[in-house]
Amino acid sequence: MGLAKTEMFTDEQNEISLFAKVFGHPARVAILQHLFKLDSCICGDLVNEIGLAQPTISQHLKELKQLGLVKGNVEGTSVCYCIDKTNWLHMKKIMIQFLDEDISNKECC
């Protein structure tokens, strides 16, 4: 069996791709913006705030959590979510470095 396509690329390239993917859906962006707006952990229902079904919100939270941008703690029967500040700062550093790259040859194409 051949290499997985992601193994053809550097760790940095794969990391940038994963970060970009997480921002590829407006619901995940809305969830992150809401968590930043509150600036605290939210144990309440994101369904009313975002306007999507609970299973859909849960799936987006799962993706954000898998990437490490959001962390969750179980409190009773609910899970409280907040931004993982350490991982958020790491993501910002990687993405800013990538987005700050510029074309030096102004005569191209």
N, C-alpha and C positions, 0 to 999 in steps of 0.2 A: 504494500500500500504506500502511496506517495505521501509527501509532506502535506500537512494542512496548509492552506494558502496563507494563513496568518503567520506561519513560521518563516515565510519568505521575507518578512519585513522586520524591521528593528522593533525592540520593545517600545521605543518612543513613538514610532509610527502607529503601532497597535493601540497604544494608550490614547493618542490624539484621536484616533478613529472611534474608540469607545466613548470618549468624552463628547465628541461631535454627535454620535448616535443618540446619546441620552437627551440632547437638546433638539433632536429631530421630531419630537412630537409636542405640540402646544400644551397638552395636558400636563406633561412633566415640567415644562417651563412654568405653567400656572401654579403647580404644586410648590415648586421651589420659590417662586415669587411670594406665594402666600406664607410659606414658612419664614422667609426673610422679613416680610411685613410684620409678622407677629413677634419675631425676634425671641421666640421661646419655643419649648416643646408644645406640640398640639396633640391633645388626646381626644379632641372633639371630632366631629364628623366632617370630613372634607367633601362629602357628597354635595352638601348644600352650597358650599363655597365654590366648588369647581363645576358642579352641574352634571357630573357623570355618574353612572351606576357604581355601587360599592365594589363589585368585582373588578370593574375597569380601573377605579382608583387604586385598589389593592395591587393590581398588576403593575401599574406605573410606579407605585411606591416600592414594589419589589425590585424593579429595574434600577431605580435610584439608589436603593439600599445595596444591591449587589455591586454597584460601581463604587459605593462608599460615600456618596455625596450626602446621603440621608442615613441617620441611624434611628433605631426604634427600640424602646424599652417597654416590656409588658408591665402594665399596672392594672391589676385586677383582671377584668374581662376585656380590657382594651389595650391597644398598643399606642404609645405616645411617640411621635416623630419629631425630629428636629434636624437642622443642618449639621453635618459633621464638619466642624470648622477646620480641623487639620487637613482633611481630605479636600475640602473646598479650596483652601489656600494652595494645596499642591496642584489641583486641577488648573487653577488660575495661572500659576507660574508656568506650567507646561503650555497652556493655550496662548498665553501672552507671548511667550518666546516664539511660538509658531506663527502667530498672527502679526508679529512685528517684523517678520522676514520681508524684505523688499527686493524688487528687481533692480539691480544696479545698472544694467545696460538699458538705457532709455531708447535706444535705436532698435530694439527687438520688435519684430513683426509690425 
